[in-house]
Amino acid sequence: MTLQMYYSIYYVPLSQVGTVQPPEMTKAGDFILGGIFTFRTGYIDSVPTFQTLPISPTCLDINVREFKFAHTMIFAIEEINQNPAILPNRTLGYKIHNSCGITNIMMSAIDLANGQREIIDEKNCTKADTAHAILGHSGSAPTVGFARIVGRFQIPVISHFATCACLSNREEFPSFFRTIPSDLHQSRALAKLVKFFGWTWVGAISNKNDYGINGIVAFIHAAQEEGVCIEYHEAFEQTGPREELRKVVETVKYSTSKVIVAFMSQREIKVLATELYKQNVTGLQWVGSDAWITDPSLADSEGYSILVGSLGFVVSNAKIPGLGEHLRRLHPSQFPNSQFVKDFWEYTFACSLNETANAHRKPCSGSESLNNVQSYFTDVSDLRFIYNVYKSVYAVAHALHNLTTCDERNGPFYNESAADTKNIEPWQVLHYLKNIDFTIGQGERVTFDQNGDSPARYELVNLQHVTSGTLHVATVGVFDATLPPDHHFIMNVTYNIFMQQVPVSVCTESCPPGKRKVLQKRRPICCYDCIPCAEGEISNTTDSTECLKCPIDYWPNARRDTCILKEIEFLSYAEIMGIVLTLFCLMGVILTTMVALVFFHFQETPIVRANNSELSFLLLFSLTLCFLCSLTFIGRPSEWSCMLRHTAFGITFVLCISCVLGKTMVVLMAFRASLPGSNVMKWFGPTQQRLSVLAFTLIQVLICILWLTINPPFPFKNMNYYKDKIILECALGSPIGFWAVLGYIGLLSFLCFILAFLARKLPDNFNEAKFITFSMLIFCAVWITFIPAYVSSPGKFTVAVEIFAILASSYGLLFCIFMPKCFIILFRPEQNTKKHLMGKTKKQNNVQSLLIKRTDHKNTESSSLSAIKWHQDDSHSSGKTTS
């Protein structure tokens, strides 16, 4: 059944709506390629009355680009006919229709599918008047209309410009192919482009037809996947109500987005740009579809200036050798039956080929040549979409070539049969067209996927300026969907210049690193608030939705965009506090050494002998160790320093307090020994004194050994006190061990204080007991206040408090016990005599004399006992004298 019979049975007869116009340009050949182009844009249609045949629409402005498409098709056919490698001994012919308006386009497609023969008789239908393939149309909407019909009869349709994604539906359009990528790829590319430049808040405008609606819906979905928000979506038609256009203009005028994605044809964009220009709506960044972004007719519109700077994707540019010469050879004599060729000639040269038809123009001389004029028709610098026409012709030619050269015994059809080369059917061409794969021109591969689509490769162009009616565009990048997703965009050097002028279109400014996004209620995801990251967290990327917690040894910097190592805090020799404490330690060592030297030099003097020189030197040695052990608390804690500092501190202080305790007990025992009948001193002689100091110290040594054995101190990173610092300190290991050491020191100190307090009322000239009392008072006060200060001090200040307590108590003992004696020895030598020390009552003098004799290093324990006897005899004689 032929297509015309199909329509006669199921639809109103075609003769009732008029007949199709004959082809504008034709040429006979073994195989016929049909072409449908619109040489004129805009038309005036009549309202059908259904009583008479409708009048053909009146077409308006000349569309040079469509005419150029048609002649590119002719050029490719002639080039193939001259190429012996393709279709040898066979020629291609063509039938090219100039169709204005959707009705004419549909009728032209029907004509190419079946011809216009009035007699339809299956008995006489020996050869259908059918084109083997149809090239066109440039518009998606007309192509959707006729491709759906002719596809039912498996007639291949190849479009060079119809990009609607709906045409990829193989159920509706089983015979449709295109040499331009689908709008689905373009929509995704536009979404990636918008995201690439950081435009997350955009408006969308489209045609109110399949091309515009499908394209913009695909863009919106792709944009949302990329995190781009659409502020508004409006659609209108050039031929639609004026209110639609006014609504679009008002929406654009009062919107906050600065970027508009316009998915529409050149007709709608020119109308919209003109209206926006009239209302002074400027400063917008336009992103356009390939249907208008490089259309030369934009230069003729009133509002073209607001489109300068637009970005959009177009198919890659190419060169077609010989096309320029072919176009410049055009002459009306080549197509004597084509009215449009005559109209174009008259339009180009502003002359008239028929003087009677147009008396207002000068007659053409016949010497006019397109070689002598510059026009868009002969310009071959931009062949982006024209190259698609060229590829379409070659695609059909290769399909026919493969069909005619197929081995008859190994064909692709039923029972491995091949096509009859004398009677080739369109469905056979369709089969071979699905499987073509060849390289053309500059090495570009031509093939179709299962949906009839070509690989998506685009150039990103920037509409820069318009001069003398010419549109100037620059290529700023490439988009290739066949590459991995991360490499879809390849920007060239021009991109750096262009980026300096890129506007900002966001609902909310980007959240800088250190902050995170919090969505606003009832607003799109692109509208949000920026709040700082919480303590201990960072965000190191722009527009972060969540903050990351830093590792335990790290802390955010001030901007909270990077985790940095926490500051490690310990009392260092390099800091001021460490230097000051070190100086005081060394000063204490020096002073103690100086006192020891003074005592050693004046060891035979009564005041040194009276102060128990042996215990005094041992006390000075222990004080030196106390000052030196303070240095172990300064510096970076290590395993050995942590164990040394506490044990050395505990042992040296016990040694020191033991010496003071021994001196105090000597004073008390000597005083009691001065009483008649007392024999106390023989139980507390030098040997017992040494053993008491040794015993007290060994107890502390034993405690320290147990501590170090069971659970010793160790270096510890304290991260609980400060969030941004690590306190490097010595953990006690066993708190019981530490407090046992400290408690034992406190017990000895308290005992020493009690004994010294009991001896406070000794004679004035012998005031060591008072000094010991005062030193123990200072010692106890320091260590009592040390406990709360130690517990509450943070970080390195804990160590500083401990060092201060050691130094304060050591200095207290040094100054209170030894400084008064040193003052007498050095500055009051007249008081450093036995006579002065024995200048009071007999009882006082006898005690002093006893102490002097007992501490004499030349005497042993027997001399001490003799001194006691001397003291007792002297007491009796004193009593007699008094009587």
C-alpha positions, 0 to 999 in steps of 0.5 A: 500500500502506498502512502497516498492510498494510506491517506485516502483510506484513513484520512480526508483525501489530500486533494481536499486541502490542495496540492503540494508545490513542485520541487524548487530544484531537481535533478534526475539520478539512479537514486533520489535524495529528497530535501525539505528546506524553508527558504523564507521565514515567516508567513501569512496563512489564511483561515480555511473555509472548507468550501474552497481549496485553501490559498497557499501561505504567503512566505515573507523574508528570505532565509539565506542560511536555509538556501545555503543548506540546500546548495550544500546538499547539491554540492555534496551530491555532485561531489559524490557523483564525480567520485568513482570510489562511491556508487560507481556507475550510478548517480545521485539525484535530488528533489529539493522543496522550498516549504514555508509553513507547517502545512507545506512542509508536511505536503512536501514530505508526502510528495517525497514519500510517494509523489503526486500521481493522481492514478493509484492502481496497485496493478499499474504501480510498478515503480513508486515515485519515492525518494530513497531518503529525505534530508531535513528539516532544520526545525524540530517541530516540523521534523517531528510532524512528518518523520512520524508519518514517513517513519511508518513506511520506513523511509529514512529521514536525516536531519542536520538541525532538528535537535529535539530529544523526543526524536530519539524515541525509536517507537515513534520515529523508527526511521529518523537519523541526525548528524547533529547531537540530540538536545538531551546532550545539549541540555546536559552540556548547558547544565554543566556549563552553568555549573562550571561557571558557578551560576547556581541561580538561573532563569529558563525560557523556551519556545512553547513547542516540542523543541523548546519544552523538551529541551528546557525540561531536560536542562532543568533536570540536568541542572538540578542534578548538578546542584543548580536552582531554577528561579523561574521557567517561562515559555512563549511563541512568536505567533502566540498571544502578546500577553505571553511575551509580556509575562516573560519580560516582567518575570525577567525584569523583576527576577534576582538571577543574572543568567538566563538559559534560552532554549528557543529558535532565532525567531523567539529570541529576536522578539524577546531581545527586542522587547527587553531592549525597549524596557532597558532590561540589561546586564544579563548573561544569556546562555543559548541553544544552538538554534540561535547562538550563531544565527546571523539574522540576530544582527538584524534585530533591534535588541541584539546588543543585549545578547552580546556576551552570550554563551552557547554550544554549537557543533564543531566548525569544519572546512569543505573544500570546493564549497565556496567556489560552488556557491559563487558559481550559482546563477539563475540559468542553472535553475530556470524553473526556480522562482526563489533562485530568481528572487535571491538573485534580485535580492542580492544584486538589487536588480530585476530579472523581469522588468515588468514584474518589478519596475522599481528596480534596475534591470539585471545586466546579466554580468552579475556574479557572486564572486564580486559580492560579499554575502553570507551565502558565499561565506564559508568561514563558519560551516558548523551546521552546513557541515551536518548537511554535507555529512547527511548526504554522505551518510546516505551515499555510503548506505547506498554504496554498501547496499549496491556492493553487497554480495548477493549470496551473503545478504543481510535480509531473509535467507541471506538475500541481498537487495535488488539493485534495480529496484531498491526500496527505502526500508533496505536503505534504512537497514544499511543506514543504521550500520554505517561507520566511515570517516569524512573530511578532516577525519571525523567519524560518522556513525549513528547509535541505536536511536539514530543520534550522532556522538555529542561534540560541541564547541562553546562559543561566545557571541562577542560583538556585531559589526556591519551586520555581521555576527562575531563569535569566538570559540572558548572551549569544547565539550565532548560527551564521549570523554570521561565526565571529568574531561567533558570541558576543555577550555582554551586560552580565550577562557582566561580572558573571558573569565575576567568578565563572568557575572555572578548569579547565585541565590546566596553567596558561596559559603567559604571554607570554615563554614557550612550550608544550612538550607533556608525553609521553603526555599530552593537548595541554592538558598541557604545560610552560612554558619561557622563550623563547631569547635574542633571541626573544619570545612576545607571546601567552598559550599560544604554541607557538613564539617569534618572533625579534626583528628585527636592530635589536631585542632582547627586554625582560626579560619576553621578551614585546616586542621593543624597540630595542637600546640604542645605545652610544657615548661621549657627552658626557652620560655621566660618562666622557665628561664626565671625558675632556672635562674632561681634554682641556680642562684639557690645552688650558688648561695648554698655553696657560698654558705657552705664555704663560709661555714667551712672556713669558720668551722672552728668558731663557736657559732659554727660549733654551737650549730652542730657543724656536721648536721649543718654541712649535711643540711647544706648538701641536701639543700643544694640537691633540693635546688638542683632537683627543681631543674628536672621539672623543666624541659620536655617530659620523658620517661627518665625525667618523670621518674627522676623528678618526683623521686629526687624531690622526695628523697632530697627533701626528706634528707633536708627535713631529717637534718633539720629535725636532728638539729632541733632534737639536739637543741632540746636534748642539750637543754634537758641535759643541762638539768641536774641529774640528767643523762639524756645526751648519752642516748643522742650522740653523733652516732645516733644523729647520723643513724636517725637521718639515715633511717628517716631517709631510707623510709622515703627511699623505700616508698620511692622504690615501691612507687617506681616498681608498681606504677611509676610516673610516665609522660602523658599527653593531657588533652582534656584541659585545653581543646586546642593544646596538648599538655605534655606532663608527667602522669603520676602513675600511682597517685598513692605513691605520689601522696605517700611521698608528699605525706611523709615529707609533711609528717616529718615537717610537722614533727620538726615544727612541733619540736622547734616550737617547743624549743622556741623559749631557749635563751636569746643568745642561742636563737637557732630554735626560733629560726628553725621554728620560723623556717618550718612555719614557712615550709609548712605554709608553702606546702599547705598552699601548694596542694590546692594550687597544684590541683587547680593549676593548668598545664605547665603552671602545675609544674611551675607551682611545684617548682615554686614550692620547692624553691620557696621552702628551700630558700626558707630553710636556707635564709632562716637557719643559715643567714643570721649565723652568716651575718654574725660570722661575716659582719659581727665577728665580735659576737662570734666568741664564747664569751658573748655566747656565755654572757647570760645566766649560768644555766644559759651559759652551761647549755651553750658551753655544752653544745660547743663542746659536743659539736667539736669535731676533735672530740668523739662521743666521750668528749660529749659525755665529758662536756655534760659532766662539766656542765653538771659540776659547774651547776653545783659550784654555781649553787654554792656560790649563790648560797 
